[in-house]
């Protein structure tokens, strides 16, 4: 069966459910830092013969191979290295347009033995629809959530079903596994030192890379590997072994992925092997009650990725996955990165939620539970942009039409991505329209690193900023500064929709910001003039802008706002009602309710009411 976005979404949900069930059974987990036992970490810079590693060359030629061999022998089992003899591939499904033209997908079948009737992996490749040349790609097993965000950022995605490599079942997986295909004749079970499912899935990621290196649509020097939960474990192991991966992104990989297991916090070595006996080698199971005798810990596996970049993402509500243990792995990998002149986390204390730290090794703990959310993707993509020298698409002067926006269903309602990219002054500008069903809510629209401007489109929502709540209706506005607690809840009986503009400045604006605030449409005075009228909302410095100015213009029928003019600040014009024509340079674009015009810095523009009734629009300048 070829993978589909729906099927991959279902498998992702199943992964989350399995994780939830695993965390509910078994002995009471340790969640008290005061009770974490004393332990000593193996030194990644000391060879097995006792000599100290003092330079990058010795690390690469001696210590790194030692560490990978130790993980093979004691944790994951020995994974086959390299492309199998006879392996071939072919495109089995041609280009198909998805997401209303924002993406293109194709399927490539990889035949591991060169036999079309033998074991194979169907690799689904999704690429940005408006790409110009080869693009960076992220390999993500079993994943569909966030695809639109990734493609909009200019990256491709390569994904596959883990069951093509090995089904994730605790009993009987070996018979259906690629491990069995390459086992000795007559072998019916893995031997104690042989690879488990984690190793097999990691092997599958490398086989995907074999193909991606040959695809002219893909920049093979910028292929990253990412995994969430159990596939996060596989991604870290794949990234450590296979240096073709330009970066490694670990999403809440927990025990056996990026956590210091000697802590015994949350999921332990004993528990994970009891519940998932097929994941690791038989040797790893023997360390359940003697974890301090394990010759490795996971700071060493993170170090084995050096000098390539690695991002470790965790969640505050995922104590089963031990966020602090992941932080400590990144922290203790720093001496190895230093051999290459690279910086690690740069701090010694666990950071506050949603305050990413680090350089070549980067870490965050997100608010919320075990999942991968938009916040995680925003950090991953900003990280890979910086580390790989890629840049998100530039938002050009243009119109984003409401009726053309793809609708993405969410558990709380739906979402439309209006615009996503960079501008002259902002390294990230994301505009979304979020619809919340009655009783549903969303949070963290502004984080420690970005600011958020909200405009209510329809319905009423309760907006909370730092504990202060206000019920706001259509036309109302909220500005949330970086670091402020925030949430939006639909307390009504009908759907409510709001626009949210999230942006991160390239440079500190250098001016003292006024606090976050909320403004009720009904309380903003309307001032009439000869062309129609205006509501002035605000004009002030903020956490991300030297000046953020917003007003609402009412323009009478047939009236032109002004002759084409330019200004330094980028401007967004959001249509509320009526029919208009926006002149951008020497081009003219019609506009209607819900449409967004983006006007880049110093681009001549003017707007005219082409309807028979007054038109209304927001004008927002960001400088």
N, C-alpha and C positions, 0 to 999 in steps of 0.2 A: 504493500500500500504506500502510495506516495504521500509525503507529509503535506498537510494543509494548515493554514493559519488557525482554523477552528480546532483541528485535532491537536496541534501543538499547544494551543491555549488550554485545552482539556487536560493534556498531560502535565502542564505546569501546575494546574489546579490540583491534580492528583498528587504531585510532588509535595505541595503545601499541606494537603490533608494527611499524607503519610508522615510528614514531619511532626504535625500536630499530635497524631496518635502515638508516635514514638516518645514524645515528650511527656505523655500522660501515664505511661506504664513503667513498671519496674521500681527499684528502690528510690527512696526520697533523694532527690538531687541536692548537691551542695550549692547554695546560693548566698552564702555568708562569707564575705571576703576575710573576715576575722578568723575563719576556720580553715582557710586554705593552708595546707601543710607546707612546711619548709621544704625547699628543694634546691638542687644545684643544676644549672643548665650545662650541657656539654658545650665546650668552647669551639665555635666554628673555625677558629684560627689556630687550632692545635692538631697536627697530623697524628695519625694512629701511632706513629713511632715516638711521639712526644715533642717533636720539633714544632716551633712556632712559625706560622705563615706570616711573612712580612711584606710580600709584594703580590701584585696581581698575577704575575706569571706563575708563581708557585701555587697560588689559589686555583688557577685554571687547569694547570697540568697535573696537580697532585691532590689538593684537598677537595675540590669540587667533585672529581671522580670518586673519591673515597666516600663522600657524603651520599651521592646518588646510589652507590653500591650498598651502603648501610640501609638506606630506605628500601632498596630492592630486597635485601636479605631479611629485613625485620618488619616491614610494614606492607608495602604494596605488592611484593613479588616482582619477579623479573619480567619486564615488558619487552616484547620483540622490538628491536630497533630497525628502523628503515622500512622502505616500501617493499612489500612481498614480491617475490619474483613472479612475473606474469600478471600482476595487477593492471587492470585497464579501466577505462571509463568511457562513457558516451552521454551526450545530451539526450535525455528521454522525454523532455518536455520543453518546447521552445518558449521564447519570451512571451509573457502575459502581463498586460498592464494591470496594476492594482492601485488602490487608494486614489482613484480618480486621476491617474497619471503621475502621482507622486512617486511611484515605484514601479519596477519591472521585476518579475520573478522568472526563474528558469530552474529546471531540475536536471541534475547530473547523477547518473547511476554509476557508482564505483564498484567494480567487480573485483573482489579481493583476490580471487584465484584466476581471473581472466575468463571465467565461465559465466555466461549470462543466467544460467540455471543454478549457479552456486551461490555462496554467501555474498551479499552485496549491501551497500549503504546508499540510500537515496538522499543526495545532498541538495537541499533547497537553498537557492541563492537569490537574495533579494537585493536589488541595487536601486540607488536614487534614480528617479525618472528623468531628471534634467542634468545628468552628470556630463562633465566635459573631460573625457580622458579617464584613465584608471583611477579607482577609488580605494581608500583604505577599507578593510573589512574586519568584522568581529565574528569569530566562530562562537556560537552559543548553542549547545545541545538543548533540544526540547524547549524552544522558546518562541513566543509570539508577542508577549507583552512588551510594549515600548517600541515596536518595530517602526511605527510612523515617526516617532521622535528621532530614532537613529537615522533613518533614511533622510529625514528633513535636515539633519545635521551634516549630510554629505557622506555618510558611511554606508557601506553595504553590510549585509548579514548573511552568514552561512550557517544553516542549522540542519540537524538530522535527528531522527528518532533513535533514542538510546537502544531500543529493542532491536534495531538493525545490527547492533554490536553485541548486546546482551540485555535480555529483559530484566527489569529490576524486581525480581521475585526472590525471596529468601530460599525457597525450595525448588529445585529443578531448573535454575537458571543456567547451570553449566552445560546441560544438554543442548541448549539453544544458543550457546555463546560462541563467539569467535575464538574463545580460548579452546573449546573442544575441537574446532576445525584444525587448529595448529598443534594439537596435543599428539602424544605418541599413539600409534595404532592400538585400539582396544582400550584406551584409557577412559574410565567412566567418571572419574572425580579428580579434582586438582590435587596435586601433591602439596605438602605443607609450604614449600618455598615458592610455589608458582603464583602467578598473578591472579588478582581478583577482579571484580567488576569495575572498580575504580580505575585499575590499570588498563582494563579493556576499553573503557570509555575514553581514557586519555589517549590510547592508541588510535582510536577512531578520529580524534581531533587532529592528530598528526597525519592520518590518511586524507582527511579533508584538505590539509595544507598541501599535500602532494599535488592534488588537483589544482588548488587555487594558484599555485606557482605558475601554472601553464595558461591561466585565463587572462586574455589581454584586457578584460574589463576591470581587472583587479591589480592594485599596487601590492605586489607580493612582499615588498619590504616593509609594509605597514599593515600586516595582518596580526590582530590581537586575538587572544583566547580568553573567553569569559565563561563562568559558570555560576549557577546559583545553588546553594544548599549542597546536596550530594554531588551535583555536577560542578560545583565550585571546588570540591576536593579534587575531582578529575582535572579541572582546568589548571590548578596549581601544580599538580604532578606532571601534566603535559607540558606546561610552561617551563618547569625546572629542567625537564629532560631535553626538550626540543628547542634549540636556540634560534630556530627560524621564526618563532613567535616574537613579534616586536615588543609586546607588552602583555602583562597578565592582569586580569581583573577578577578578583575573588569576591563573590557576593555571599556573605554570611555562610561561609563554608564549614565553620565549626570544627568539631573534633575530627582529626584526620585530614584537615584542609589547611587551616592557618592558625591553629590554636596551640598554645603551650599545654600539652596534655598532662604534664606533671602537676598542674594545679588541681586536677580532679574536680573542676568546677563545671556544673551543668552536665552535659553528656560526657561520659568517661570512656576510656579505652575498653573497659570490661563491658559496659552497657552497649556500646556501639557494635561490638563484635557479637554479643548475644542476640541483638535484634536484627542485625544485618550481616549474617555470617558469610555472605557471598561477596561482600565489598572488598575485603582485604585478603592478604595471604594468611595461610594457617599459622604462620609464625607470629604474626601480630597478636593473635588471640591469646598466646601464652603470656603476654605482658599485662593481662587484665588486673592481676593482683600484685604486680611488681613493676609498676610503670617507671620507677626510678632506675631500674636496670636497663631500660631501653637506651641504646647507645646514641639515639638522636632525639631531637625535639624540633618543633616546626619553625623555629627561627632559622634553623639550618636549611630547611627547604626553601624558605623565602630568600635566604642568602644565596642559594644555588641558582637563583634567577639572575643575580647580579652579573653585569651592570645594567641589565635591562629594567625598565620601569615596572613596578607592581603596585596595584591599588587594592587595599583591604577594606571592604565595606562591612559594617555590622549594624545592628539595630538595638536600641535601648530595651525593647520588649522581648528580645531574643536572648534571654539569659541562659537558656539551654545551650545556645551556641557560644557562650562565654566571650562577649565583646572585649573585655579586658585582656583575656588570653590572646586574642588576635592582635590587640595593640602591642602586647609584650613581644610577640613574634616579630612584628615590624621593627620595634625598638631595638631588639637584640640582633637584628640582621645588619644594622648600620655599620659596624666595624668592617664588614666585608665590602659593602658599597664604598666605604672610604678608601679602600685599596685602589679603587678605580677613579678616585676623585669625585665621587658622587655623594650627594647628601641623602640622609635617611629621613626619619620623622622630624628631627630638629627639636623635639621636646622630650621630656622624661616623664611628664604627668599626663594621665589620660585626659583628652580634651573634653570640653562640654559638648553636648549633643549638637550636631549640625554645624560643627566648627572644624572643617577638615584641616589636617596638619600633614606636613611632610613635603618632600620633593620627589626624588626618584622612587622612594618608598612613601606611599601616601595612605592615610587612614581617616575614616570618619565613623562615628556612631550616630545613626539617624534615630529620630523619634519614631515610634511605631513598632510593629512586630515583624516576624520573620517573613520577608517578602523583598522584592525589588520594585521600588517606586520611582516616580519621575525624578525625585531628588537624587536618588542613586545614579540614574542615567545622566543627569546634568553634571554630576561630579566626574563620572567616568569619562564622559565626552570632553569636558574641559581639560581633564588630565591627559588624555591621549592627544588632543589637539596640541597641547604644550610640549609633551614629550616627543611626539613624532613629527612635529613641525607642520601639522595639518591645520587648516583653518575652516571654520564653519562657513556656509554660504553667506555671501553679503546680501542683505535685504536691499534690493534696488527700489528706486522710486516706481511705485506701481499701485494697482488696486487689488485688494483681496475680496472677492465677492462672496457674500454670505451663502448664496445658493450653490456655490461651487465647492464649499468646504466639506471634506469627508467627515462623516459622523462616526465617532468611536464610542461604542457602548462601554460603560464602566459599571462597577457594582453599585454606584450611588446615582447613576443617571446616564449622562453622556457628555462627550467632550468634542470640541472642534479645535484643531490647531490652525490658527489664522496665519501667523507668520513666525518663523524661527530662523535666527541667523545672527550675524554680527553687523554692526554699523561703525561709522567712524569713531564714535565716542564710547561705544558699548561693545565689549567682547562677547556679550550674549544678550539678545533681545528675543523674548518669547511672548507671543500674544495668543491667548486661548479664550474660547467661549465655553464655560462650564455650566451644565444643567444639572441641578440637584433635584432628585425626587423628594416628595414630602417626607419629612423626618430624617433625611440624610444630611451629612455634613462632610466637610473637607477641611484640612488644616495645613499649616506650614507653607502657605503661598509665598510668603517672604521667609527667607532663611538667614543664616549668619552672613551669607555672601551675596545675597541679592535682595532687591527692593521690589515691592509689588504695589501696583495701582489697580483698584477694583472699580468697575462701573456696573451697576445693576441694570440689566436689560429688561427683564420681565419678572413679575412676582415680587415677593418680599423675602428677605433673608436677614437672619440675625448675625451680625458681624461682631466678633470679639477680638479686641486688641489689648494685650496685657491685662486681661480680666475685665475690661470695660466693654459692655455689650450695648448694641444699639440696633433696633429693627429699622431696616432701610428698604425703601421701595424703588420703583423704576426711576432711573436718572441719578440716583444717589451715588456717592463716591466714598471710597476709603483709600488712604495711603498708609502702607505698612512699611516701616523702616527696617533695615537689616537687623536681625537679632530679636525683634519683638515677637512675643507669643501671639499667634493669630489663628482664627478659625472662622468658618462660614457655615451656617446651618439653615436649612429650609424648615422653618417652623410652621409653614402654612399647609394647606390642603391640596395645592396644585404645584406643578413643576415651577422652579425658579431658575432663571439663567442670568449669569453675570460674565462680563469680560474681565480678564485678569492679564495685566501686562507685567511681566517679570523681567528685570534687567540688571546687568552687572557692569559697572563702569570699568574702563580700561585703567583709569588713574583715579586716585583719591581726588574728589572735587575740591578739597581744600577749604571748604566753607563750613561753618558751624550749622548743623541741621536743626530745624525745629522738629518737635515730636510728631509721631504718627497721629492721624486724626481720621474722623468720619464726618461726612457732610450730607445732610438730608436735602434732597432736591427741593422739597416744599419750602425750605428755609433759605434758599439762595434767591436773592432778589432779581427780578427781571427788569432790565432798563431798556426802554424802547428808543429807537433812533430811526432816521429816515430810510434805512435799508431793511429794517426789521427790528432786531433787538439783540441783547446779549445778557448772559448770566456769567459773571466773573466768579470762578470757584477759588483759585489760589494762584500765587506767583511767589515761589520761595526756594531757597536751597534745601536739598534733601541729602540723605546718606549717599546717594549715587549720582546726584545732579548738582552742577553749579547753580542751575536754575531749572525748576520745573513749573511750567505755567499751563493752566487749563481754563478754558472758558467754553460756554455753549452759545453758538450763534443761531439766531433765527433769521432767515433770509427770505424776503418777500418774493413772490412769483416774478420771474424774468429778470431778477436783479443779480448783478455780478458783485462778488465780495470786494474785489479790488483788481487793479491791473496786475499782470504777472509780476511777482517780486521774489526775492531770495532772502534768506537769513541763515545765520550760522547754525542755529539749532535744527536738529531733525524734528519733523512734525508728523503727528498722526491725526488724521481727520476721520472720526467715526460717525457714520450716518445714523441718525435716530429716526427720522421720517422725511418723506418727500422724495423728489427726483432731482438729481444734480448732474452737472458735467464738470469734471475736474480737468483743468489744463495742467499737464506736467511736461515742462519743456515745450516742444512743438506738437505734442500728442494730446488727444482729448479722450477722456474715459467717462462713460456714464456711471452713475452711482445711485443706489437705493438703500432703504433701511437695512442696517446690519453690515453694510460694506465698510471696509477700512481702506483708506488711502494712506500710503506711506510716502512721505516726502523727504528725501534725503537732504543732507546739508547742502546749501547753496544751489539747489535745483529750482529754477523758476516755476511758479505755480499760481493758480487762481481758480476759484470755484464759482459756478453760476447755477442759479435755480432754474431748471428747465421745465418744472411742473407748473400747474395752475394754482397751486396752493403754497403756503410758506413751507420751507424745508428747515430742518433742525439738525445740527451736527455739533459734536465735540471737536475742539481743536486743542491738541496737547503738544506743547513744545518741550523737548528734552535736550538740555545743553550740559 
